[in-house]
Structure formats: C-alpha cells, structure tokens
Amino acid sequence: MVRAAANVEVLKWARESLNLTIDDVARRMGRSSEEILAWESGKLLPTYVQLETLAYDVYKRPVAIFFFPEPPDEITLADSFRTLPDFELANLSPTVIKLIRRAQSLQLRLSDLCGGASPSDRNIVADLRLTHTTAVNRAADLLREYLGVPLEVQSSWRNADVAFKEWRNVIGDCGVFVFKEAFQQDEISGFCLYDEEFPIIYANNTLVETRQVFTLFHELAHLLLHTGGIAKIKDDYISALRPPERGVEVFCNKIVGAFLVPDADFAQRIRGLPIDDDHMSDLADYYCVSREVILRKLRDRRLVDQSTYDELAQRWRDQAGRKGGGREEGGGNWYANQRVYLGPKFIDIVLSAYYRNVIDIYGVAEHLGMKVDVARRFESHL
C-alpha cells in the first residue's frame, strides 16, 4: 500500500477553500472523520489512491498541488466579490465555489485561445462605464441604446425563456460570455467575474427563466461598475454591507427594473389599472420579467406598501421554485444541455481553434471540461 506524502497545509487549504468541514469530506470519501483529521494533522498519510480520489472527486484540484511546499496563491472569494459580506461568502456551497473556480479558469482559457484580446467587435464593459451614482434611468437609457434592442422588440418575445436566449446573444455580441449551470444552491441565482477583455456571467439554470433574466442584467450592471458580484434570491444581506458596497447592490437592482421595465412606458400602462395578481402577471408577461420586478416597481411608486411587497414576493418565490422540478434543458439530451450551459459563443471559439489546428482533441476536451472520448462525440453531435 503506497502512502502519499501530501502537504498537510495544502490538504487543509483545499478543504477550507470549498467551505467543507472535516465531516463533509469524510462523508464524501466514505471514511471516518478521525481519519480525515489525521491526514490533515500529519499523523497518518493517505494512500495515493485515496489522495487521487480526494483531489479529483472532492476538491477538483490537480493531485500535484498536494505535494507543493505551501498552498498556491489564488484569487480568493473575498477578492472577487467585495460587495458580499463575509458571512454570506462562508455560506456558499462547494458546488458554487467550484463553479467560480471554473469561471476563473475559463477566463484564462479564453485569453489563451483569443490571444489576450476580446474576440467581439464591441466591448460593452470598456465602452459603457458607469458608477453607482449614475442616475438610474440615464444608465438604463444608455444600456438600451448600446444593446440596440427597442422595447417593442423585447415585448414581442413570447416568453422569458426566449427572452433569456435573445438577451444572452445580444450581450454575448457585446463581449460578455454567459454560461449556465445547475448551482445546487437555489438561493444563489448567479454571479459574474469582471475582466476588461473576458467578463463572465454565470446563471443558475435550475431557477425559472424570469429569474435568470433578472440575474443576467443584475450581473451585467456589476460588470459595468467593474466589479464581480453574486446575485441572491433574497436581498436582505444588503443591509449588512458598508455604504459603498450597499450603493453598488442597490444600483444593480434598480437598473434591472429601469432597463427591463422603462418608467415612462410602465407609468402609461398602469394608469387606471387595478393592482391585482392578474394585471401584475399580464405586465410581467409583456416585459418578459418576473412578477416580483413589477411588484418592486409598484412599491417604489408607493402603490403597494412594504408589507404587501414582502408577502407577495415570498409567496411567488415559493410558487416558482425550481423550473420543471429541476428538469434540465434539452429534454434530457446531455449534448444539448452542454451546448446550453457552455453557450454557442464559447464552443465556437474552442472548435474554431481545433479546426485551425491550434489545439488538438485533447485541448478541446480540456477547454470544454470533458473527457476526450466525450469531447469527440460532442463535436460530432454539433
């Protein structure tokens, strides 16, 4: 039985970087908590097979890292998401943390494949610079003008699913890469990582499409402020932020409503309209947004009070839950789902490099996060 002389400091760092406890790791490894603790204290060395399982299946790290003399430097969650309180960062699930690491890796891969420069003709994060003190309606108008999608086109989309796909394409053409994944933590609806050339937005695919649309623009607002961000279903954490960070989150929430539901048009449509569930649903369908966005607009106009807002918003969240009970897109077709998750823009960049012999099939597999034989079938499927 070959024992692996892993660095105990790196073992502990890898676990803590995913917000995992000793007991969490023990359950995933099928070992006792005492044994995992012994590995981290140096009293017992894991076998090489155990270390491989720990590295690849639990921590999603290269096994070589565990032989480093010290934990490697990497961008921390606090560095990436300055507007989220420490206690919220500590509550992120291992799955979400791994997705954030995946997004960081994707930025590096995109930079490598694209020669360090954005492949898009337009770059919205460079062209449209905002601050959280910018007048919200002015910011919404600038964004509408830049994206080039008039309200009459937005309102012609038949549902929020179509709206998300259309907005994703439009924003993608402006230099932002949008990915989707099942987060397995439904209180987190998405996040973004800022970069001047390769900004990334990730949306939680298990949430209803109207929430995904909201997330898309909440995170886009973060990018236009040159900050990373994490979107949560409930925004009660905002009160715990310091004033500058609180101002950023309030601005990002407000610009979503001001952009997707323009004030002038909204005022005209609600004139003389009874405020009830049916009419709020009709308005939400027209703008391809959630009823909560409409409700927030009504609250801001003092047409509903805070207690009514809280009650209805919570009821609608409970009713919505996960779309289709957590059903994946593509009717269970794994290849179709991966195309939705990765997005055609990123896939085209990877396969273009493959067809130009810049990378081989092993590079395709590495960039897409697949095994080689799966990557071959995926390319054939497309």
Number of C-alpha atoms within 10 A of each C-alpha: 7 9 13 17 16 23 21 22 16 19 23 20 17 22 19 15 15 19 16 18 12 17 15 15 19 16 11 12 16 9 13 14 17 11 16 21 18 15 20 21 15 14 10 15 21 21 15 16 13 14 21 20 16 22 19 12 12 19 21 16 15 11 17 10 17 25 15 13 12 14 17 12 6 9 10 10 18 13 10 18 19 16 23 23 17 13 10 11 16 15 9 17 17 20 14 20 17 17 18 18 16 14 20 18 13 19 20 14 18 21 16 11 18 16 10 14 13 18 19 15 9 15 20 24 24 14 11 14 14 19 16 21 10 12 12 21 16 13 22 22 15 15 19 16 11 14 15 11 14 10 15 10 9 18 15 13 17 13 18 22 15 15 22 21 14 15 17 21 17 15 18 21 18 20 23 29 24 23 24 21 19 20 23 15 14 16 14 20 25 29 26 31 24 25 16 15 21 24 25 24 27 27 27 27 26 25 25 21 24 23 25 25 23 24 28 25 22 26 28 29 31 29 28 22 19 19 19 26 26 24 24 16 14 13 11 8 15 18 11 12 17 12 10 10 18 18 16 22 23 13 22 25 22 20 25 24 23 20 20 21 23 19 14 9 10 16 14 10 11 14 8 8 10 10 13 8 12 10 15 21 16 13 20 21 18 18 25 26 26 24 24 22 25 22 23 20 21 19 16 13 11 10 12 15 12 13 10 12 16 13 10 16 18 14 11 13 17 10 9 16 14 17 14 12 11 14 14 18 18 13 9 10 10 13 17 16 17 19 19 19 19 18 19 17 19 19 18 11 14 22 20 14 17 16 11 9 10 12 16 14 18 16 17 21 19 14 20 20 14 14 13 16 11 13 21 15 11 18 14 8 9 9
